[in-house]
Structure formats: C-alpha cells, structure tokens
Amino acid sequence: MNEIEIGRGKRARRAYSFDDVAVVPSRRTRDPEEVSVGWQIDAYHFDLPVIAAPMDSVMSPETAIAFGGHGGLPVLDLEGLWTRYEDPAPLLAEIATLEPALATARMQEIYQADIVPELIVERLRTIREAGVTVAGALTPQRTQQLWKTVVDAGVDLFVIRGTTVSAEHVSSRAEPLNLKRFIYELDVPVIVGGAASYSAALHLMRTGAAGVLVGFGGGAAHTTRRTLGIHAPMASAIADVAAARRDYLDESGGRYVHVIADGGVGTSGDIVKAVACGADAVMLGAALARATEAPGRGFHWGPEAHHSELPRGERVEVGAVASLEEVLFGPSKVADGTTNLVGALRRAMATTGYTELKDFQRVEVVVAPYDID
C-alpha cells in the first residue's frame, strides 16, 4: 500500500487520476478496422461501450433514440424535466441563457415541479417504439416511490444512480431502500452507483447488481470536492472496483459484474484509460453534451446543480462542437479528444495490439503525471 504521511497524525494512500497515468504500447500493433469495441450486459449487446448519462443536458427522448441508433445505451433521467413538464423545451432554452450568478437559484425553481408518473410512462414508450433499448434512472431516494411505474412502463435496464450509493444506508428517520431485496424481486437488470472504493463496490455487487457505476464528484459539472471535500481520482477508483469484480467473480462462482466508469471521462483519452484501468464501459455526460443535438444547447449540468438545499454542482458551458455522429465517430476537425471518441478508442487498442475490450483491460499502464496547464 503506497501511503504517504500528511502529518504525524494522518496518513493517506496515493491515488491517481486519468491525467496521472498513461497506456504503454506493446510489441504488437493491429489494424483499427479489426478492433471490436462492442460489449454486452445481461442479455443486451451494444456496439459501443458507451452509456449516455441520465442528465437533462445530455438526454431527451429524441437524443436517446439517436444515441441508441448509433449503438450506445441511452439512459433517461426519470426525475428530470422530461418527467416534470409536458414540453420542457422552453425551460431548456431558458437555462441556456441564464446569467451564471442566477443559474442555480432559477434552476432550483424550475426543478421544484412535481414528477408526473404518466410522463415517465410516455417518455419510455416513445423510446421503446423507436426500437431502442430502454433504460431509465432514478436516485435511491425516489426509487421506492417510482420503481413500479418505471418497471410497468417496460424498461429493459434499470439504473439507480446517485452521487454515492451504498448497500448499507443507515437512517433513523425512514426505512432505507434495501438494494439486495429490491434487485432480487425485480425482473430487469439493475445498474447501480456511484461507488469509489473496493469495499463499497464489493457490497454493491453482492446485492445482485448487473453493473456498478464508478465515480464520485469527478465530472465537469460537479463541485463536490469544493462543497463537501470529497473526491475519488478515477484511475485508482476504477482499478479498485475492478479488483472487487475479480474477487466477487471467485466468491460468487463465476458471476461477472460490469464496471462502468462514471465521472471525469471527458475526452477520448480518458475513455481509453478508463478501459485500461479495468472498466467494461463508460458513462458520458459532458462529452455528449457537446453534441449540437444535445438538449443543453452547449451547456451541461447534473441533478447536483439544482439540489434544493445544498447544490454541489453547477451549469457549465461545454460548447456545441459537432453533431452526435461526429462526436462518436468523426471525422474530427480538432485535436483535443472531444470528437471521434470511438475512433480514438479503436486506434489506441490497435496501437497497443488489442482487438477486444476485455483483453485491453490487461494493457500496461504507467504513472506519468502530465501537466495539462
């Protein structure tokens, strides 16, 4: 364990972000055209190892359909504007024009509207009728209230996503969500997170989850480190959770739980390093919010940005850089890793001699801090 002394009374383990590590080329190279980036979770196969984050700035029913058509897994935020308002387009346009100093307060007002169960059913039906895999996300706090509406609406995959999710939430005021019982009784695969440590991820895997989201406060729209003082460098977090996956595979007699990097994956290089550290797939927010079709219109925010009591996120301007197709597949007109994300992953795998994602998880990685400033 690589610990350093902060002071005489406190020691800490050194953890690494994506900027601290780099992938090392091997003795063999491949043709990018021979590389497969497909992955499968439960019975569902996807051509891309990319999940669209359930954020209003990233996913609308229309962009979910488009993203699913490109081979990714779209996830709709079932506590967002699309399930609170019949037509949220004017509100999305307003959010994009708010002055920075006023944005948080106005967004808190907008998101005070009640969630309408009928709108949950309508939005998911729209996606299903387009022939796209249907996935919706709830926070742990809302899951007990709305899960039956979601399941009855016909989701293929159920996502329980929060800033941090534990298998052992303790409360003296209300009965917490029993994840193990909930997942056992559900007929659809569940992806749950975030988790950022070996032990937290192992406990989530033991609940029966099909996938675990890895990340805490590392996204472009998060201010969690500033607000709560909590942060998990993603390279180390993914490697820790991948170790939990390996140990749980032995403990369970062969049950494989997918590790999904969620947070701080902003460029194509981050995607490459996430897989190299052990991720099976990545969940993208800001990277997809840059698409010209994205509902955020060049802005990006998560549910933390409009929390009614303690906002720990903000609306950030990411710009509308290219179409969704160009963001995913190119051609890229810039060299900053914001477009042709899939092409970059293919080329990195080919350059290091790998043709399958699972094999690429074994690629050599070195600690090579890079001053991006």
C-alpha positions in Angstrom: 0.0 0.0 0.0 1.6 3.3 -1.1 0.8 5.6 1.8 2.3 9.0 2.4 2.3 11.0 5.6 0.2 14.1 5.6 1.1 14.9 9.2 2.1 12.9 12.2 -1.5 12.0 12.9 -2.7 11.2 9.4 -1.5 9.0 6.6 -3.2 8.6 3.2 -3.0 6.3 0.2 -1.8 7.9 -3.0 -4.5 7.8 -5.7 -4.3 8.6 -9.4 -6.5 10.5 -11.8 -6.5 9.9 -15.6 -4.0 12.7 -16.1 -1.6 10.8 -13.8 -1.4 7.6 -15.9 -0.7 6.6 -19.5 -1.1 3.5 -21.6 2.1 1.9 -22.9 2.4 0.5 -26.5 3.3 -3.2 -26.8 5.4 -5.1 -29.3 2.4 -5.8 -31.5 0.0 -3.5 -33.4 -3.2 -4.1 -35.2 -5.4 -2.6 -37.9 -8.1 -0.3 -36.3 -10.7 -1.9 -38.6 -10.1 -5.3 -36.9 -10.8 -3.9 -33.4 -14.1 -4.7 -31.7 -15.5 -2.2 -29.2 -18.8 -4.0 -28.5 -19.9 -5.1 -25.1 -22.8 -7.0 -23.5 -24.5 -6.6 -20.2 -27.0 -9.3 -19.3 -28.9 -10.1 -22.5 -28.2 -6.8 -24.2 -25.4 -6.3 -26.7 -24.2 -2.8 -27.7 -21.8 -1.9 -30.5 -20.3 0.8 -28.3 -19.0 0.6 -24.7 -20.7 4.0 -24.1 -23.7 4.8 -21.9 -25.3 8.2 -22.1 -25.5 9.8 -18.7 -29.1 10.4 -17.4 -28.8 14.2 -17.4 -31.2 16.7 -18.9 -28.4 18.5 -20.7 -27.4 15.2 -22.4 -30.5 13.0 -23.0 -34.0 13.8 -24.2 -36.3 11.1 -25.7 -35.1 12.2 -29.1 -31.4 12.2 -28.4 -31.9 8.8 -26.6 -33.3 7.4 -29.8 -30.5 8.8 -31.9 -27.8 7.6 -29.5 -29.3 4.1 -29.3 -29.4 4.1 -33.1 -25.6 4.7 -33.1 -25.1 1.6 -30.9 -24.8 3.0 -27.4 -27.0 2.7 -24.4 -29.1 5.8 -23.6 -30.4 6.4 -20.1 -33.1 8.9 -19.5 -33.3 10.8 -16.2 -36.7 9.9 -14.9 -36.5 12.8 -12.3 -35.6 15.4 -14.9 -37.5 18.0 -16.8 -38.9 15.4 -19.3 -41.0 13.8 -16.5 -42.0 17.1 -14.8 -43.2 19.1 -17.8 -45.2 18.1 -20.9 -43.0 20.4 -23.0 -39.7 21.3 -21.3 -38.2 22.8 -24.4 -38.8 26.5 -23.4 -37.2 25.8 -20.0 -34.2 24.1 -21.5 -33.8 27.2 -23.7 -34.1 29.5 -20.7 -31.5 27.5 -18.7 -29.0 28.0 -21.6 -29.5 31.8 -21.4 -29.3 32.3 -17.6 -26.6 34.6 -16.2 -24.1 32.4 -14.2 -24.9 34.2 -10.9 -28.6 33.5 -11.3 -28.4 30.0 -12.8 -28.5 27.9 -9.6 -31.4 29.7 -8.0 -33.5 29.7 -11.2 -32.8 26.0 -11.8 -33.9 25.2 -8.3 -37.2 26.9 -9.0 -37.7 25.1 -12.3 -37.0 21.7 -10.8 -39.4 22.2 -7.9 -42.3 21.0 -10.2 -43.6 17.5 -9.3 -42.7 14.4 -11.2 -45.7 13.1 -13.2 -45.8 9.3 -13.3 -47.8 9.5 -16.6 -44.9 11.4 -18.2 -42.5 8.6 -17.2 -44.7 6.1 -19.0 -45.0 8.3 -22.1 -41.3 9.1 -22.4 -40.2 5.5 -22.1 -42.9 4.4 -24.5 -41.5 6.9 -27.1 -38.1 5.3 -26.8 -39.3 1.7 -26.9 -41.5 2.4 -30.0 -38.3 3.5 -31.8 -36.8 0.1 -31.3 -34.1 1.3 -28.9 -33.1 -0.4 -25.6 -35.0 1.3 -22.9 -33.1 2.4 -19.7 -34.2 4.9 -17.1 -32.6 6.2 -14.0 -33.8 7.1 -10.5 -32.0 8.2 -7.4 -32.1 5.9 -4.4 -34.3 8.5 -2.6 -37.0 8.2 -5.3 -36.7 4.5 -6.2 -39.2 3.2 -3.7 -41.7 5.8 -4.7 -41.5 5.4 -8.5 -39.9 2.0 -9.3 -43.2 0.2 -10.1 -44.2 2.9 -12.6 -40.9 2.5 -14.3 -41.0 -1.2 -14.4 -44.6 -1.3 -15.6 -43.7 1.1 -18.3 -41.3 -1.5 -19.7 -37.7 -0.7 -19.1 -35.0 -3.1 -20.3 -32.4 -1.8 -17.8 -33.0 0.0 -14.5 -30.4 2.4 -13.3 -30.1 3.6 -9.7 -27.7 6.5 -9.7 -26.6 8.9 -7.0 -23.6 10.9 -6.1 -22.7 8.0 -3.9 -24.8 4.8 -3.3 -24.1 2.3 -0.6 -25.6 -1.2 0.1 -25.8 -0.3 3.8 -27.5 3.1 4.1 -28.5 3.7 7.7 -31.3 6.0 8.7 -33.2 6.5 11.9 -36.0 8.6 10.2 -37.2 6.3 7.4 -36.7 2.8 6.1 -33.9 2.9 3.5 -34.0 1.2 0.2 -33.0 -2.5 0.7 -31.0 -2.9 -2.5 -30.5 -6.6 -2.2 -34.2 -7.4 -1.7 -35.2 -4.8 -4.4 -32.9 -6.2 -7.1 -33.8 -9.8 -6.2 -37.5 -9.1 -6.7 -37.0 -7.1 -9.9 -37.3 -8.8 -13.3 -34.9 -6.5 -15.1 -31.1 -6.0 -14.7 -30.0 -3.2 -12.4 -27.0 -0.9 -12.8 -26.2 0.9 -9.5 -23.7 3.5 -8.3 -21.7 5.5 -7.7 -19.1 3.7 -5.8 -15.4 4.7 -5.5 -13.8 2.0 -3.3 -13.1 -1.7 -3.3 -15.3 -2.4 -0.3 -18.3 -0.2 -1.4 -18.2 -1.8 -4.8 -18.0 -5.4 -3.4 -21.1 -4.8 -1.3 -23.0 -3.4 -4.2 -22.0 -6.5 -6.3 -23.4 -8.7 -3.6 -26.8 -7.1 -3.9 -27.1 -8.7 -7.3 -26.4 -5.7 -9.5 -25.6 -6.3 -13.1 -23.3 -3.3 -13.2 -21.6 -0.9 -10.8 -21.0 2.8 -11.7 -17.6 4.0 -10.5 -17.2 7.7 -9.7 -17.8 10.4 -7.1 -17.7 14.1 -7.7 -15.3 13.9 -10.7 -17.5 15.2 -13.5 -17.3 18.5 -15.3 -20.4 19.8 -13.6 -19.6 18.6 -10.1 -18.4 20.9 -7.3 -18.5 18.1 -4.8 -14.8 18.4 -3.9 -15.2 22.1 -3.2 -18.6 21.7 -1.4 -18.1 18.5 0.6 -14.4 18.0 0.4 -15.0 14.5 -1.2 -13.3 13.3 -4.4 -12.1 10.0 -5.8 -9.4 10.1 -8.5 -10.8 7.9 -11.3 -7.9 5.8 -12.4 -7.4 4.4 -8.9 -11.1 4.1 -8.3 -11.7 2.0 -11.4 -8.7 -0.2 -10.6 -10.0 -0.7 -7.1 -13.5 -1.6 -8.3 -12.1 -3.9 -11.0 -10.3 -5.8 -8.2 -13.6 -6.1 -6.4 -15.1 -7.5 -9.6 -12.3 -10.1 -9.8 -12.7 -11.2 -6.2 -16.5 -11.3 -6.4 -16.2 -13.4 -9.6 -14.4 -16.0 -7.4 -16.7 -15.6 -4.4 -19.9 -16.0 -6.4 -18.7 -18.9 -8.5 -18.4 -17.1 -11.8 -20.9 -14.2 -11.7 -19.4 -11.2 -13.6 -20.5 -7.7 -12.7 -19.7 -5.0 -15.2 -17.7 -2.0 -14.1 -18.8 1.3 -15.6 -16.7 4.5 -15.3 -19.0 7.4 -14.5 -17.4 10.8 -13.9 -14.3 12.6 -15.1 -14.4 10.8 -18.5 -14.4 14.0 -20.7 -12.1 13.1 -23.7 -11.3 10.1 -25.8 -8.0 9.7 -23.9 -10.0 9.4 -20.7 -12.1 6.6 -22.2 -9.0 4.7 -23.3 -7.5 5.0 -19.8 -10.8 4.0 -18.1 -10.9 0.8 -20.0 -7.2 0.2 -19.5 -7.7 0.5 -15.7 -10.5 -2.1 -15.8 -13.8 -0.5 -16.9 -16.1 -2.5 -19.2 -17.8 0.6 -20.4 -18.0 4.4 -19.7 -20.9 6.7 -18.9 -20.5 10.0 -20.6 -22.1 13.3 -19.7 -20.1 16.4 -20.7 -18.6 14.6 -23.7 -22.1 14.0 -25.2 -23.4 17.4 -24.0 -21.1 18.9 -26.6 -23.2 17.5 -29.4 -25.2 20.0 -31.4 -28.4 17.9 -30.8 -27.9 17.8 -27.0 -30.8 19.3 -25.1 -28.4 21.5 -23.1 -27.6 23.7 -26.1 -23.9 23.9 -25.3 -24.4 23.8 -21.5 -24.1 20.9 -19.1 -25.5 20.2 -15.6 -26.4 17.3 -13.4 -29.0 16.9 -10.6 -26.5 18.2 -8.1 -26.6 21.6 -9.7 -30.2 22.2 -8.6 -30.3 20.4 -5.2 -32.9 22.3 -3.1 -30.7 22.5 0.0 -27.0 22.0 -0.9 -26.1 22.4 -4.6 -22.8 20.7 -5.3 -22.7 21.1 -9.0 -23.1 23.9 -11.5 -24.2 24.6 -15.0 -21.1 24.7 -17.1 -20.6 25.8 -20.7 -19.1 23.0 -22.8 -20.0 24.4 -26.2 -21.7 22.7 -29.1 -18.7 21.4 -31.0 -20.1 18.8 -33.5 -23.0 16.6 -34.4 -23.6 13.5 -32.2 -22.3 11.3 -35.0 -19.1 13.3 -35.3 -18.6 13.3 -31.5 -18.8 9.5 -31.6 -17.3 8.6 -35.0 -15.8 11.7 -36.5 -14.4 12.9 -38.8 -12.7 15.0 -36.2 -11.7 18.6 -37.0 -9.9 19.3 -33.7 -7.1 17.5 -31.9 -8.4 17.9 -28.3 -10.1 14.5 -27.9 -13.7 15.8 -27.9 -14.7 14.2 -31.2 -14.4 10.8 -32.8 -14.4 9.2 -29.4 -14.9 5.7 -30.7 -12.3 6.1 -33.4 -9.8 7.1 -30.8 -10.5 4.1 -28.7 -10.2 1.8 -31.7 -6.8 3.4 -32.6 -5.5 3.2 -29.1 -6.4 -0.5 -28.9 -4.9 -1.2 -32.3 -1.7 0.7 -31.4 -1.2 -1.4 -28.3 -2.1 -4.7 -30.1 -5.5 -5.5 -28.8 -8.7 -6.3 -30.7 -11.1 -6.9 -27.8 -12.1 -4.7 -24.8 -11.7 -7.4 -22.2 -8.1 -8.0 -23.4 -7.3 -4.3 -23.4 -8.1 -4.2 -19.7 -4.7 -6.0 -19.3 -2.7 -3.4 -21.2 0.4 -2.0 -19.4 -0.2 1.3 -17.7 2.4 3.6 -16.2 2.3 6.5 -13.8 3.2 9.5 -15.9 1.8 12.8 -14.5 1.0 15.3 -17.2 0.7 19.0 -16.5 -2.2 19.9 -18.7 -1.7 23.6 -18.0 
